[in-house]
C-alpha cells in the first residue's frame, strides 16, 4: 500500500493522540497514588480550555458535513474530547491536593479564588486567540505555545519539588513523542515555520526534562533526602 499525505497525517494524529492519552492516564494514576497533581497547573488550565473549546468545533465540522467525512477532524475531535475528560480528572487532583504545595498562609478560600481565576483566564486566552487569528490558526498557535509553556513548567516543577514527586519517565517520554508527532504534521507536512520552530523548542525542553528524570531516578535516595516533605492533605483554613 502506498501512503499519501492524508494517510501520513492521520497516522501521526493517532500517534500524537495515543501518546498524549498516555500522558493523561499516567498523570491521573500518579496524582491519586502520590496525593498530588502531575501536570503543571497553568498548562493544565490552558489545555482544559483548549480541549473544551475545540473538541465541539471539530466534531461539529464532521456532523455538519454534507460530503465525505474528514477523518482527521473526526479523529482529532474524539481525541480532544477524551483529553478534556481526562483533564477534568487531573484538575480534581489539583483541587484536592494542590494546596499542600502552597505556603501555609494560603487559605482554602484564597486557593479556590486563585483556581477559578486561573481556569477562567485560560478560557479567555483561548477565545482571544480565536478572535485574533480565526479558528484554524488559533487552534494550532495556541496549542504549540501552551505546549512550550508546559515543557518549561515540567522542568520548573522538578526543580520546585526537588525530585520526582508527581512525575514519571512515562509522562516525560509520551509528552515528547506526542508533541513531536504533532510538529511533524503542522510544522513539516503543512510547512509552518512558526509551528516547526516552537515544536523544535518543545523537543529541546522535553529531551532535557527526560534527561533530568533519568538522572533523578538514578539518584533517588539523595533526592529523597533533600526533598521537602509534602502534606498529604491541604492544611486547614
C-alpha positions in Angstrom: 0.0 0.0 0.0 1.3 3.5 -0.9 0.7 6.1 1.7 -0.1 9.7 0.7 0.0 12.9 2.7 -3.5 12.3 4.1 -2.7 8.8 5.4 0.6 10.1 6.9 -1.2 12.9 8.7 -3.9 10.6 10.1 -1.2 8.1 11.3 0.7 11.0 13.0 -2.5 12.3 14.5 -3.2 8.8 16.0 0.4 8.6 17.3 0.1 12.0 18.9 -3.3 11.2 20.4 -2.2 7.9 21.9 1.0 9.4 23.3 -0.9 12.3 25.0 -3.6 10.0 26.2 -0.8 8.0 27.9 0.4 11.3 29.5 -3.1 12.0 30.9 -3.7 8.4 32.2 -0.3 8.4 33.8 -0.9 11.8 35.4 -4.2 10.7 36.8 -2.7 7.5 38.2 0.4 9.1 39.8 -1.7 12.1 41.0 -4.1 9.9 43.1 -1.4 7.5 44.1 1.0 10.1 45.4 -1.7 12.6 46.5 -0.5 15.4 44.3 -1.1 16.8 40.8 1.1 15.7 37.9 0.6 18.4 35.2 1.7 22.0 35.8 -1.4 23.8 36.7 -1.1 26.8 34.3 -0.6 24.4 31.4 -3.4 22.2 32.7 -5.8 25.1 32.7 -4.9 26.1 29.1 -5.2 22.5 27.9 -8.6 22.1 29.5 -9.8 25.3 27.9 -8.3 24.3 24.5 -10.0 20.9 24.5 -13.3 22.2 25.8 -13.5 24.8 23.0 -12.0 22.9 20.1 -13.4 19.4 20.6 -17.0 20.5 19.9 -15.8 22.6 16.9 -14.0 19.6 15.3 -17.0 17.3 15.9 -19.4 19.9 14.6 -17.4 20.0 11.3 -17.9 16.3 10.9 -21.6 16.3 11.9 -22.5 19.2 9.6 -20.6 17.9 6.6 -22.7 17.1 3.6 -20.0 15.2 1.7 -17.4 12.6 2.8 -16.4 12.7 6.5 -13.0 14.3 7.1 -11.3 11.5 9.2 -8.7 13.9 10.5 -11.3 16.2 12.1 -13.2 13.2 13.4 -10.1 11.7 14.9 -8.9 15.0 16.5 -12.4 15.7 17.8 -12.8 12.4 19.5 -9.2 12.6 20.9 -9.8 16.2 22.2 -13.0 15.1 23.9 -11.2 12.3 25.7 -8.4 14.6 26.7 -10.9 17.1 28.0 -12.5 14.5 30.3 -9.0 13.4 31.4 -8.0 17.0 32.2 -11.2 17.3 34.4 -9.9 14.4 36.5 -6.4 15.9 36.7 -8.0 19.2 37.7 -9.7 17.3 40.5 -6.3 16.1 41.8 -5.1 19.7 41.7 -8.1 21.0 43.6 -7.8 18.2 46.1 -4.1 18.1 46.7 -2.6 21.3 45.2 -3.0 23.5 48.3 -0.4 21.4 50.1 2.3 22.7 47.8 1.5 26.3 48.7 2.6 28.4 51.8 0.5 27.9 54.9 -1.0 31.4 54.7 -2.9 30.4 51.6 -6.4 29.6 52.9 -8.9 27.3 51.2 -10.9 30.4 50.2 -7.8 32.0 48.6 -6.9 28.8 46.9 -10.4 28.4 45.4 -10.4 32.0 44.1 -7.0 31.5 42.5 -8.1 28.3 40.8 -11.2 29.9 39.4 -9.2 32.9 38.1 -6.6 30.7 36.6 -9.2 28.5 34.7 -11.3 31.5 33.7 -8.2 33.3 32.4 -7.3 30.2 30.3 -10.6 30.2 28.6 -10.3 34.0 27.9 -6.9 33.5 26.4 -8.2 30.7 24.1 -11.1 32.9 22.9 -8.7 35.8 22.3 -6.6 33.6 20.1 -9.7 32.8 18.1 -10.7 36.5 17.9 -7.2 37.4 16.7 -6.3 34.6 14.3 -9.5 32.7 13.5 -10.3 29.1 14.5 -7.9 27.3 12.1 -4.8 29.2 13.0 -5.7 29.7 16.7 -6.1 26.0 17.4 -2.5 25.4 16.2 -0.7 28.5 17.5 -2.3 28.3 21.0 -1.7 24.5 21.2 2.0 24.8 20.4 2.6 27.8 22.6 1.0 26.2 25.6 2.9 23.0 24.8 6.1 25.0 25.1 4.9 26.5 28.3 4.2 23.0 29.7 7.7 21.8 28.6 9.3 24.6 30.6 6.9 24.2 33.6 7.7 20.5 33.9 11.3 21.4 34.5 10.2 24.1 36.9 8.1 21.5 38.7 11.0 19.2 39.0 13.2 22.0 40.5 10.4 23.2 42.9 9.7 19.7 44.2 13.4 18.8 44.2 12.7 15.4 42.7 10.2 13.2 41.0 7.1 13.6 43.2 4.1 13.6 40.8 6.4 12.9 37.8 7.3 9.8 35.8 9.5 8.8 32.9 6.4 7.6 31.1 4.9 11.1 31.2 8.1 12.7 30.1 8.7 10.3 27.1 5.0 10.2 26.0 4.8 14.1 26.1 7.9 14.3 23.9 6.6 11.8 21.3 3.1 13.3 21.2 4.5 16.8 20.6 7.0 15.6 18.0 4.3 13.8 16.0 2.1 17.0 16.0 5.2 19.0 15.0 5.7 16.7 12.0 2.1 17.3 10.9 1.8 21.0 11.2 5.4 22.1 11.1 6.8 19.8 8.4 4.0 18.4 6.3 1.9 21.6 6.4 5.1 23.7 6.3 4.6 26.2 9.1 7.9 27.8 10.1 6.3 29.1 13.3 5.0 25.7 14.4 8.2 23.9 13.4 10.2 26.4 15.4 8.0 26.1 18.5 7.9 22.4 18.1 11.6 22.1 18.0 12.0 24.2 21.1 9.5 21.9 22.8 11.7 19.0 21.7 14.8 20.5 23.3 13.0 21.2 26.6 11.3 17.7 26.6 14.6 15.9 26.0 16.2 18.0 28.8 13.3 17.0 31.1 13.7 13.3 30.1 17.4 13.6 31.0 16.5 15.1 34.4 14.0 12.3 35.1 16.5 9.6 34.2 19.2 11.3 36.3 16.8 11.7 39.3 15.8 8.0 39.1 19.5 7.0 39.4 19.9 9.4 42.4 16.5 8.7 44.0 18.0 8.2 47.5 19.9 11.5 47.5 16.9 13.5 46.2 14.5 11.9 48.7 16.7 13.1 51.5 16.9 16.6 50.1 13.2 17.0 49.0 10.8 18.8 51.3 8.1 16.7 52.8 4.7 17.5 51.2 1.5 17.3 53.1 -0.9 14.5 52.1 -3.9 16.8 52.6 -4.1 20.7 52.5 -3.6 22.4 55.8 -6.8 23.6 57.5 -8.1 27.0 56.6 
